[in-house]
Amino acid sequence: MTILITGATGNVGRHLVGQLAAGGHPVRALARDPSAGRFPGGVETVAADLTDLAAIEAALEGVTGLHLLTALGSSNETLPNSAEIAAAAVKAGVRRVTTLWNGYRGPVEEAVEASGLEWTHLQPGEFMSNAVTWAEEIRAEGVVSEPFGHIAHAPTHPADIAAVGAAALTTGEHAGQSYLLTGPEALTVPDQVAAIGEAIGRELRFEALSEEQGRERMRAMGMPDEAIDYVLGWRANPPAWTAEPSGLVERVTGRPARTFAQWAREHADEFRSRP
Ligand SMILES: NC(=O)c1ccc[n+]([C@@H]2O[C@H](COP(=O)([O-])OP(=O)(O)OC[C@H]3O[C@@H](n4cnc5c(N)ncnc54)[C@H](OP(=O)(O)O)[C@@H]3O)[C@@H](O)[C@H]2O)c1
């Protein structure tokens, strides 16, 4: 009855591993470098690249549930071998699969739907954890500068995305569902900055960047133009649902979605100036 979690060291994957293990489910955590994860005792780890089909076939041995990333690495390229992975999952005896989308419904979702597995698609808008990218600026200058900061999102706590995934993987109640996941409140960047300031007891400022300034900064970080266009396009003109609290986390898990204030308190140390 093992559940295989890909992206196990990631923002969502590490919560999913922890929550399933806490619920008494046998878990196998997969990443290229699983040593980067601090998993609870009893969690099996496997070092494998999702593009290596033989390694994935081996990792699927004895597995009945699978959480599958749809995109890989920092360039977020679509998983190239999803049909083969879905076929390997069926052959291994997997019954349920969750997918974690990458902003659009693509070949991975199509492959698991065609496979005959019980699938649930997790389709979150912004993750609360995206705010960690502000940590350096906050620690150094007490500032967050972003383009399109006044456009609101309802970001979701990665632990809540994981909790919905855990429910889908451990009960038969969510098969065939595509869940648009949002957090409990619509927040602008200045709202989030204020919550982080509250968590660390420091007054922080928001500075609006122009689109061009945002583009230049991402270029300086080495992001390819295509990725920059995607990020800026999403920030400037996000789908309307991403700013609307969907209530889905509470409906699926039976408890209220975690707030951004809670996320900020949990991560306060990352935003505090270091001596
Ligand atoms: N951030 C957002 O607002 C947002 C919104 C919607 C959807 N998403 C999508 O959600 C997904 C997960 O996000 P996240 O923040 O949880 O991820 P993350 O923190 O960036 O972690 C990615 C995980 O995937 C693993 N990984 C990457 N390439 C791999 C490969 N070739 N083979 C095996 N494992 C690989 C990484 O471990 P190793 O490096 O050790 O392999 C890591 O465990 C991403 O696809 C992201 O695009 C994000």
The ligand as an SDF file (V2000), in Angstrom:
LIG
                    3D

 48 52  0  0  0  0  0  0  0  0999 V2000
    4.9780   28.3130   -7.0790 N   0  0  0  0  0  0  0  0  0  0  0  0
    3.7400   28.4440   -7.5090 C   0  0  0  0  0  0  0  0  0  0  0  0
    3.0830   29.4710   -7.2650 O   0  0  0  0  0  0  0  0  0  0  0  0
    3.1130   27.3370   -8.3070 C   0  0  0  0  0  0  0  0  0  0  0  0
    1.7680   27.4490   -8.6640 C   0  0  0  0  0  0  0  0  0  0  0  0
    1.1820   26.3860   -9.3700 C   0  0  0  0  0  0  0  0  0  0  0  0
    1.9360   25.2740   -9.7020 C   0  0  0  0  0  0  0  0  0  0  0  0
    3.2480   25.2130   -9.3560 N   0  0  0  0  0  0  0  0  0  0  0  0
    4.0210   24.0070   -9.7280 C   0  0  0  0  0  0  0  0  0  0  0  0
    4.0510   23.0900   -8.6480 O   0  0  0  0  0  0  0  0  0  0  0  0
    5.1600   22.2110   -8.8520 C   0  0  0  0  0  0  0  0  0  0  0  0
    5.8220   21.8900   -7.5230 C   0  0  0  0  0  0  0  0  0  0  0  0
    6.2170   23.0770   -6.9330 O   0  0  0  0  0  0  0  0  0  0  0  0
    7.0340   23.0440   -5.5900 P   0  0  0  0  0  0  0  0  0  0  0  0
    7.1860   24.5030   -5.2010 O   0  0  0  0  0  0  0  0  0  0  0  0
    6.4730   22.0570   -4.6310 O   0  0  0  0  0  0  0  0  0  0  0  0
    8.3890   22.4770   -6.1590 O   0  0  0  0  0  0  0  0  0  0  0  0
    9.8270   22.8620   -5.7870 P   0  0  0  0  0  0  0  0  0  0  0  0
    9.8700   23.2930   -4.3600 O   0  0  0  0  0  0  0  0  0  0  0  0
   10.4150   23.7100   -6.8620 O   0  0  0  0  0  0  0  0  0  0  0  0
   10.4950   21.4210   -5.8820 O   0  0  0  0  0  0  0  0  0  0  0  0
   10.5600   20.6710   -7.0480 C   0  0  0  0  0  0  0  0  0  0  0  0
   10.7380   19.1940   -6.6740 C   0  0  0  0  0  0  0  0  0  0  0  0
   10.8790   18.4220   -7.8590 O   0  0  0  0  0  0  0  0  0  0  0  0
   12.0720   17.6570   -7.7780 C   0  0  0  0  0  0  0  0  0  0  0  0
   12.5740   17.5270   -9.1410 N   0  0  0  0  0  0  0  0  0  0  0  0
   12.8740   18.5360   -9.9960 C   0  0  0  0  0  0  0  0  0  0  0  0
   13.3170   18.0260  -11.1710 N   0  0  0  0  0  0  0  0  0  0  0  0
   13.2820   16.6770  -11.0380 C   0  0  0  0  0  0  0  0  0  0  0  0
   13.6110   15.5970  -11.9090 C   0  0  0  0  0  0  0  0  0  0  0  0
   14.0920   15.7930  -13.1320 N   0  0  0  0  0  0  0  0  0  0  0  0
   13.4160   14.3210  -11.4570 N   0  0  0  0  0  0  0  0  0  0  0  0
   12.9470   14.1000  -10.1970 C   0  0  0  0  0  0  0  0  0  0  0  0
   12.6040   15.0870   -9.3420 N   0  0  0  0  0  0  0  0  0  0  0  0
   12.7820   16.3480   -9.7520 C   0  0  0  0  0  0  0  0  0  0  0  0
   12.9760   18.4430   -6.8460 C   0  0  0  0  0  0  0  0  0  0  0  0
   13.9370   17.6690   -6.1800 O   0  0  0  0  0  0  0  0  0  0  0  0
   15.4310   17.4570   -6.7770 P   0  0  0  0  0  0  0  0  0  0  0  0
   15.9000   18.8040   -7.2350 O   0  0  0  0  0  0  0  0  0  0  0  0
   16.2260   16.8500   -5.6660 O   0  0  0  0  0  0  0  0  0  0  0  0
   15.2380   16.4760   -7.8650 O   0  0  0  0  0  0  0  0  0  0  0  0
   11.9590   18.9420   -5.8220 C   0  0  0  0  0  0  0  0  0  0  0  0
   11.6370   17.9210   -4.9060 O   0  0  0  0  0  0  0  0  0  0  0  0
    6.0820   22.8680   -9.8620 C   0  0  0  0  0  0  0  0  0  0  0  0
    5.9720   22.1720  -11.0880 O   0  0  0  0  0  0  0  0  0  0  0  0
    5.4920   24.2560  -10.0010 C   0  0  0  0  0  0  0  0  0  0  0  0
    5.6650   24.7940  -11.2780 O   0  0  0  0  0  0  0  0  0  0  0  0
    3.8390   26.2040   -8.6520 C   0  0  0  0  0  0  0  0  0  0  0  0
  1  2  1  0
  2  3  2  0
  2  4  1  0
  4  5  1  0
  4 48  2  0
  5  6  2  0
  6  7  1  0
  7  8  2  0
  8  9  1  0
  8 48  1  0
  9 10  1  0
  9 46  1  0
 10 11  1  0
 11 12  1  0
 11 44  1  0
 12 13  1  0
 13 14  1  0
 14 15  2  0
 14 16  1  0
 14 17  1  0
 17 18  1  0
 18 19  2  0
 18 20  1  0
 18 21  1  0
 21 22  1  0
 22 23  1  0
 23 24  1  0
 23 42  1  0
 24 25  1  0
 25 26  1  0
 25 36  1  0
 26 27  1  0
 26 35  1  0
 27 28  2  0
 28 29  1  0
 29 30  1  0
 29 35  2  0
 30 31  1  0
 30 32  2  0
 32 33  1  0
 33 34  2  0
 34 35  1  0
 36 37  1  0
 36 42  1  0
 37 38  1  0
 38 39  2  0
 38 40  1  0
 38 41  1  0
 42 43  1  0
 44 45  1  0
 44 46  1  0
 46 47  1  0
M  CHG  2   8   1  16  -1
M  END
$$$$
